[in-house]
Amino acid sequence: MDDLKYAHKKLCASVSSESANMNELLQWNELYIFCVHSIMTKKLRLHSH
């Protein structure tokens, strides 16, 4: 998430943090992080057995 916030700071003059596109991007980023975490957790469980 820090990388997304950093990129937004660089673009803040042209992209509002309240825009629909920015909100959609933030939601996608949160979902992506959740999915990656879920996959990694499952892989760790499989390897620990």
PDB file as gemmi writes it, atoms N, CA and C in Angstrom:
CRYST1    1.000    1.000    1.000  90.00  90.00  90.00 P 1                      
ATOM      1  N   MET A   1       0.829  -1.191   0.000  1.00  0.00           N  
ATOM      2  CA  MET A   1       0.000   0.000   0.000  1.00  0.00           C  
ATOM      3  C   MET A   1       0.870   1.250   0.000  1.00  0.00           C  
ATOM      4  N   ASP A   2       2.036   1.183   0.616  1.00  0.00           N  
ATOM      5  CA  ASP A   2       2.914   2.345   0.658  1.00  0.00           C  
ATOM      6  C   ASP A   2       3.339   2.780  -0.726  1.00  0.00           C  
ATOM      7  N   ASP A   3       3.567   1.798  -1.619  1.00  0.00           N  
ATOM      8  CA  ASP A   3       3.969   2.159  -2.975  1.00  0.00           C  
ATOM      9  C   ASP A   3       2.854   2.893  -3.706  1.00  0.00           C  
ATOM     10  N   LEU A   4       1.602   2.513  -3.457  1.00  0.00           N  
ATOM     11  CA  LEU A   4       0.467   3.183  -4.079  1.00  0.00           C  
ATOM     12  C   LEU A   4       0.337   4.606  -3.543  1.00  0.00           C  
ATOM     13  N   LYS A   5       0.509   4.771  -2.253  1.00  0.00           N  
ATOM     14  CA  LYS A   5       0.435   6.113  -1.657  1.00  0.00           C  
ATOM     15  C   LYS A   5       1.559   7.000  -2.187  1.00  0.00           C  
ATOM     16  N   TYR A   6       2.753   6.440  -2.342  1.00  0.00           N  
ATOM     17  CA  TYR A   6       3.878   7.191  -2.875  1.00  0.00           C  
ATOM     18  C   TYR A   6       3.591   7.642  -4.305  1.00  0.00           C  
ATOM     19  N   ALA A   7       3.080   6.718  -5.118  1.00  0.00           N  
ATOM     20  CA  ALA A   7       2.762   7.050  -6.511  1.00  0.00           C  
ATOM     21  C   ALA A   7       1.668   8.116  -6.567  1.00  0.00           C  
ATOM     22  N   HIS A   8       0.688   8.027  -5.686  1.00  0.00           N  
ATOM     23  CA  HIS A   8      -0.385   9.020  -5.677  1.00  0.00           C  
ATOM     24  C   HIS A   8       0.157  10.397  -5.326  1.00  0.00           C  
ATOM     25  N   LYS A   9       1.084  10.472  -4.378  1.00  0.00           N  
ATOM     26  CA  LYS A   9       1.679  11.769  -4.033  1.00  0.00           C  
ATOM     27  C   LYS A   9       2.358  12.388  -5.246  1.00  0.00           C  
ATOM     28  N   LYS A  10       2.980  11.558  -6.061  1.00  0.00           N  
ATOM     29  CA  LYS A  10       3.652  12.054  -7.259  1.00  0.00           C  
ATOM     30  C   LYS A  10       2.651  12.564  -8.291  1.00  0.00           C  
ATOM     31  N   LEU A  11       1.438  12.006  -8.297  1.00  0.00           N  
ATOM     32  CA  LEU A  11       0.429  12.360  -9.290  1.00  0.00           C  
ATOM     33  C   LEU A  11      -0.686  13.242  -8.749  1.00  0.00           C  
ATOM     34  N   CYS A  12      -0.602  13.645  -7.501  1.00  0.00           N  
ATOM     35  CA  CYS A  12      -1.735  14.300  -6.853  1.00  0.00           C  
ATOM     36  C   CYS A  12      -2.205  15.562  -7.578  1.00  0.00           C  
ATOM     37  N   ALA A  13      -1.332  16.209  -8.326  1.00  0.00           N  
ATOM     38  CA  ALA A  13      -1.754  17.410  -9.045  1.00  0.00           C  
ATOM     39  C   ALA A  13      -2.749  17.078 -10.157  1.00  0.00           C  
ATOM     40  N   SER A  14      -2.668  15.866 -10.693  1.00  0.00           N  
ATOM     41  CA  SER A  14      -3.541  15.513 -11.812  1.00  0.00           C  
ATOM     42  C   SER A  14      -4.624  14.496 -11.456  1.00  0.00           C  
ATOM     43  N   VAL A  15      -4.529  13.862 -10.291  1.00  0.00           N  
ATOM     44  CA  VAL A  15      -5.505  12.844  -9.894  1.00  0.00           C  
ATOM     45  C   VAL A  15      -5.985  13.134  -8.478  1.00  0.00           C  
ATOM     46  N   SER A  16      -7.273  13.350  -8.338  1.00  0.00           N  
ATOM     47  CA  SER A  16      -7.846  13.598  -7.020  1.00  0.00           C  
ATOM     48  C   SER A  16      -7.958  12.298  -6.251  1.00  0.00           C  
ATOM     49  N   SER A  17      -7.621  12.336  -4.967  1.00  0.00           N  
ATOM     50  CA  SER A  17      -7.748  11.125  -4.146  1.00  0.00           C  
ATOM     51  C   SER A  17      -9.211  10.772  -3.917  1.00  0.00           C  
ATOM     52  N   GLU A  18     -10.123  11.679  -4.246  1.00  0.00           N  
ATOM     53  CA  GLU A  18     -11.555  11.430  -4.078  1.00  0.00           C  
ATOM     54  C   GLU A  18     -12.224  10.983  -5.382  1.00  0.00           C  
ATOM     55  N   SER A  19     -11.470  10.856  -6.445  1.00  0.00           N  
ATOM     56  CA  SER A  19     -12.065  10.481  -7.726  1.00  0.00           C  
ATOM     57  C   SER A  19     -12.534   9.029  -7.714  1.00  0.00           C  
ATOM     58  N   ALA A  20     -13.496   8.732  -8.573  1.00  0.00           N  
ATOM     59  CA  ALA A  20     -14.019   7.365  -8.670  1.00  0.00           C  
ATOM     60  C   ALA A  20     -12.922   6.404  -9.100  1.00  0.00           C  
ATOM     61  N   ASN A  21     -12.079   6.828 -10.038  1.00  0.00           N  
ATOM     62  CA  ASN A  21     -10.999   5.958 -10.508  1.00  0.00           C  
ATOM     63  C   ASN A  21     -10.001   5.661  -9.397  1.00  0.00           C  
ATOM     64  N   MET A  22      -9.687   6.664  -8.592  1.00  0.00           N  
ATOM     65  CA  MET A  22      -8.742   6.447  -7.500  1.00  0.00           C  
ATOM     66  C   MET A  22      -9.351   5.521  -6.454  1.00  0.00           C  
ATOM     67  N   ASN A  23     -10.622   5.700  -6.154  1.00  0.00           N  
ATOM     68  CA  ASN A  23     -11.290   4.817  -5.185  1.00  0.00           C  
ATOM     69  C   ASN A  23     -11.311   3.382  -5.687  1.00  0.00           C  
ATOM     70  N   GLU A  24     -11.566   3.208  -6.988  1.00  0.00           N  
ATOM     71  CA  GLU A  24     -11.573   1.866  -7.568  1.00  0.00           C  
ATOM     72  C   GLU A  24     -10.178   1.243  -7.500  1.00  0.00           C  
ATOM     73  N   LEU A  25      -9.169   2.035  -7.771  1.00  0.00           N  
ATOM     74  CA  LEU A  25      -7.799   1.552  -7.695  1.00  0.00           C  
ATOM     75  C   LEU A  25      -7.431   1.143  -6.271  1.00  0.00           C  
ATOM     76  N   LEU A  26      -7.838   1.924  -5.302  1.00  0.00           N  
ATOM     77  CA  LEU A  26      -7.576   1.578  -3.903  1.00  0.00           C  
ATOM     78  C   LEU A  26      -8.278   0.283  -3.509  1.00  0.00           C  
ATOM     79  N   GLN A  27      -9.523   0.109  -3.960  1.00  0.00           N  
ATOM     80  CA  GLN A  27     -10.254  -1.122  -3.658  1.00  0.00           C  
ATOM     81  C   GLN A  27      -9.569  -2.324  -4.304  1.00  0.00           C  
ATOM     82  N   TRP A  28      -9.134  -2.170  -5.542  1.00  0.00           N  
ATOM     83  CA  TRP A  28      -8.437  -3.251  -6.235  1.00  0.00           C  
ATOM     84  C   TRP A  28      -7.151  -3.598  -5.499  1.00  0.00           C  
ATOM     85  N   ASN A  29      -6.429  -2.592  -5.061  1.00  0.00           N  
ATOM     86  CA  ASN A  29      -5.178  -2.818  -4.352  1.00  0.00           C  
ATOM     87  C   ASN A  29      -5.414  -3.593  -3.057  1.00  0.00           C  
ATOM     88  N   GLU A  30      -6.448  -3.220  -2.310  1.00  0.00           N  
ATOM     89  CA  GLU A  30      -6.772  -3.926  -1.070  1.00  0.00           C  
ATOM     90  C   GLU A  30      -7.143  -5.385  -1.356  1.00  0.00           C  
ATOM     91  N   LEU A  31      -7.933  -5.614  -2.405  1.00  0.00           N  
ATOM     92  CA  LEU A  31      -8.325  -6.972  -2.775  1.00  0.00           C  
ATOM     93  C   LEU A  31      -7.105  -7.784  -3.186  1.00  0.00           C  
ATOM     94  N   TYR A  32      -6.217  -7.185  -3.963  1.00  0.00           N  
ATOM     95  CA  TYR A  32      -5.004  -7.860  -4.411  1.00  0.00           C  
ATOM     96  C   TYR A  32      -4.148  -8.276  -3.209  1.00  0.00           C  
ATOM     97  N   ILE A  33      -3.960  -7.364  -2.280  1.00  0.00           N  
ATOM     98  CA  ILE A  33      -3.168  -7.666  -1.078  1.00  0.00           C  
ATOM     99  C   ILE A  33      -3.818  -8.795  -0.297  1.00  0.00           C  
ATOM    100  N   PHE A  34      -5.143  -8.765  -0.150  1.00  0.00           N  
ATOM    101  CA  PHE A  34      -5.864  -9.818   0.567  1.00  0.00           C  
ATOM    102  C   PHE A  34      -5.666 -11.167  -0.116  1.00  0.00           C  
ATOM    103  N   CYS A  35      -5.794 -11.184  -1.449  1.00  0.00           N  
ATOM    104  CA  CYS A  35      -5.653 -12.438  -2.198  1.00  0.00           C  
ATOM    105  C   CYS A  35      -4.239 -12.996  -2.089  1.00  0.00           C  
ATOM    106  N   VAL A  36      -3.255 -12.147  -2.231  1.00  0.00           N  
ATOM    107  CA  VAL A  36      -1.860 -12.595  -2.130  1.00  0.00           C  
ATOM    108  C   VAL A  36      -1.601 -13.148  -0.734  1.00  0.00           C  
ATOM    109  N   HIS A  37      -2.085 -12.465   0.275  1.00  0.00           N  
ATOM    110  CA  HIS A  37      -1.905 -12.929   1.654  1.00  0.00           C  
ATOM    111  C   HIS A  37      -2.563 -14.295   1.848  1.00  0.00           C  
ATOM    112  N   SER A  38      -3.775 -14.456   1.313  1.00  0.00           N  
ATOM    113  CA  SER A  38      -4.490 -15.739   1.440  1.00  0.00           C  
ATOM    114  C   SER A  38      -3.730 -16.866   0.761  1.00  0.00           C  
ATOM    115  N   ILE A  39      -3.218 -16.613  -0.442  1.00  0.00           N  
ATOM    116  CA  ILE A  39      -2.465 -17.624  -1.179  1.00  0.00           C  
ATOM    117  C   ILE A  39      -1.196 -17.997  -0.433  1.00  0.00           C  
ATOM    118  N   MET A  40      -0.475 -17.005   0.056  1.00  0.00           N  
ATOM    119  CA  MET A  40       0.780 -17.276   0.762  1.00  0.00           C  
ATOM    120  C   MET A  40       0.519 -18.044   2.059  1.00  0.00           C  
ATOM    121  N   THR A  41      -0.555 -17.716   2.752  1.00  0.00           N  
ATOM    122  CA  THR A  41      -0.902 -18.419   3.986  1.00  0.00           C  
ATOM    123  C   THR A  41      -1.198 -19.886   3.698  1.00  0.00           C  
ATOM    124  N   LYS A  42      -1.947 -20.147   2.629  1.00  0.00           N  
ATOM    125  CA  LYS A  42      -2.258 -21.528   2.256  1.00  0.00           C  
ATOM    126  C   LYS A  42      -0.999 -22.295   1.881  1.00  0.00           C  
ATOM    127  N   LYS A  43      -0.091 -21.656   1.149  1.00  0.00           N  
ATOM    128  CA  LYS A  43       1.154 -22.313   0.759  1.00  0.00           C  
ATOM    129  C   LYS A  43       2.001 -22.637   1.985  1.00  0.00           C  
ATOM    130  N   LEU A  44       2.045 -21.722   2.929  1.00  0.00           N  
ATOM    131  CA  LEU A  44       2.818 -21.967   4.147  1.00  0.00           C  
ATOM    132  C   LEU A  44       2.234 -23.129   4.939  1.00  0.00           C  
ATOM    133  N   ARG A  45       0.905 -23.216   4.985  1.00  0.00           N  
ATOM    134  CA  ARG A  45       0.259 -24.320   5.695  1.00  0.00           C  
ATOM    135  C   ARG A  45       0.580 -25.646   5.016  1.00  0.00           C  
ATOM    136  N   LEU A  46       0.561 -25.675   3.689  1.00  0.00           N  
ATOM    137  CA  LEU A  46       0.850 -26.900   2.948  1.00  0.00           C  
ATOM    138  C   LEU A  46       2.287 -27.360   3.187  1.00  0.00           C  
ATOM    139  N   HIS A  47       3.205 -26.430   3.235  1.00  0.00           N  
ATOM    140  CA  HIS A  47       4.609 -26.771   3.400  1.00  0.00           C  
ATOM    141  C   HIS A  47       4.976 -27.129   4.837  1.00  0.00           C  
ATOM    142  N   SER A  48       4.160 -26.720   5.784  1.00  0.00           N  
ATOM    143  CA  SER A  48       4.470 -26.993   7.182  1.00  0.00           C  
ATOM    144  C   SER A  48       4.034 -28.387   7.614  1.00  0.00           C  
ATOM    145  N   HIS A  49       3.265 -29.087   6.790  1.00  0.00           N  
ATOM    146  CA  HIS A  49       2.785 -30.423   7.136  1.00  0.00           C  
ATOM    147  C   HIS A  49       3.735 -31.498   6.688  1.00  0.00           C  
TER     148      HIS A  49                                                      
END                                                                             
